[in-house]
Amino acid sequence: MRTDTSDLGTRARLEELREQIRHHDYRYYVLDSPEISDAEYDALFRELRGLEEAYPEFVTPDSPTQRVGGEPLAAFGQVRHAEPMLSLANAKDEHELAAWHARVVKLVSEAGFEPAGLRFTLEPKIDGLAVSLRYEGGRFVTGATRGNGRVGEDVTQNLRTIAALPLSMRPDSDPPPPVVEVRGEVYLPLAAFERFNEQRIAAGEPTFANPRNAAAGSLRQLDPRVTATRPLSMWTYGVGYVEGDLFATQWQVLGWLRERGFRVNPDVRTADTLEELVTVCRDWEARRADLDYDIDGVVIKVDSRRMQVALGTVGRDPRWAVAFKFAPTTAQTRLVRIGINVGRTGTLNPYAVLEPVQVGGVTVGLATLHNEEDILRKDLREGDVVIVQRAGDVIPQVVSPLTDLRDGSERPFRMPEACPSCGTGVVRTPGEVAVRCPNFDCPAKLVETLKHFVSRGAMDIEGVGEKLVQRFFDLGMVRDPADLYHLGYEHLIGLEGFQDKSTRNVLAAIEASKGRSFERVVFALGIPHVGGQTAALIAGRFPSMAELRAAEPETIAAVEGVGPIIAQSVAAYFRDPRNADLVDRLAAAGVRMEAERRAVPPSAGPLTGKTFVLTGVLPTLSREEATALIERAGGRVTGSVSARTDYVLVGDSPGSKLAKAEKLGVALLDEAGLGELLEDG
Ligand code: IVH
């Protein structure tokens, strides 16, 4: 038997630790503003857990260690809400909101209130799971889902695992009410949702379609230890049954919840007029994409509780509140068929042909489907009813099929074995999800290559867009990018839509494109895996087509930001004589094949203003090292010898550059000579 005095000391320390941990939980999970480091917090928590292990008789149910305690349940019990959980009528646009507002004004006047005293609160409508939390004497006792509004499921054990939920209310000058039902919404933050789905993909488990489903699935786990691993959070926004007459307004309710340690959205607002209501709703809608949680609208409530009582409830919906709904970003429609596009590099890209449907205020008839693997993973079948999503300005996506609505007529997807454009058998590269048409002359690939070449980010040929290159191709006038430069006035004039002026404009635009930067030319070729940024990196290191063509994959891969796959792809591109021929013809047409000036002004040094060309193998320095030394000293390294070259740095087995340098009388240097120059300039 321990002595009373030591027990007293232990109990005091236990209570102190719990107080401190509760305080830090509150700072961290509710206010989002921690005061101590994770390590300091962990130390407090460890001490508490250690003491409670030694003195299990002093463990209290609201101790921070007791969030995950319960055993798995066989089924959820039922909880009768002391006050029913209501739902909300919707206002889907400003007209419906105005109608609701007008009715509220009319009804409160009829009830004898001064309509000028009308005020509203506006709260985000969180797209999660409504819960009711019963506190007795300030302690959390039961928590339940909404259920049918009167009776819900007892998910107390799971709710206890949510760190933003206070197990006991923060003390205040007044004692806590004997009984109060706190109402709020449990949700999964978007970042957590994405991480969670990625983990499920990695584990081969089915993903959740949206954060709401993930939150609902997490809260309805029979084993609270599973729920504890899901990073759920919550916002509170109201009270149900409460003993005592505590609040005159909804605004006071929100303030009280905050003081008592509950998480209340910091952006709740009040408004007095319809105009203000509309402004605040539009504000929320505009900010929607920046939030770390899904909201599907704004909840508008009459602020005065007395007015609320006077307005009353019809059926399930209180007349004193309304949900202003945003345009939905998802919709249901039928997936009519899966089509296939052949991309520039020959990849077969599936896309969804949909029965047109309104999503987020836009009619959507087509959506991307990424690749075969994605379709099979989602089990999308032609004929399925599907969920389509459009977020912000991104391309619409097909999220999932509604498998319950299948009638057996749906057709599972199979990637075609032959290219839909040219009929050539497709190839699958092991380790790659893409399926490709290997035919160099596939019409779809040729046209896509042309479209890419003329596009804004590539050669930017104004007036020559996707439609026009398609026409040129169909008419047999242009087959590859080099053909564009052989178009003459006589070819274009007389084509539909081509007058004298437009013909001259198009020809001038094509001519002007010859002067595009070298990195744009590299990008415009459409080498697989070489995007705009990669093209810039490559052109920075190999400032002429001649050098790039001669480069070994290993040298290309040595460029920072360029991996081995890209390097192989570049080398393979130039190895193909048909590509080499295209590049030769572009060069012959006058397209720039060399970088003109360094984008970054050279640093000042002993070699400032001097131009170098490297040829052959140097005794100790690699080409990269020599280039770096020259550039660091302010010099410039170019690919070919001209009259403007100051020095040619010659190593073993030099190439034709040496002969050219001799012919032009350019100064020759060896590695030692470079060393001297670097020292003296
Ligand atoms: S008040 C007054 N306030 O919306 C009536 N509900 O359709 C009861 N919700 O079941 C709800 N945010 O799940 C209220 N700030 C908020 C809300 C909110 C989300 C949900 C809640 C409720 C549903 C009503």
Residues whose N, C-alpha, C, O or C-beta is under 5 A from the ligand:
A	BS01	IVH	L86 S87 L88 E123 P124 K125 I126 L129 A130 E185 Y237 V299 P318 A321
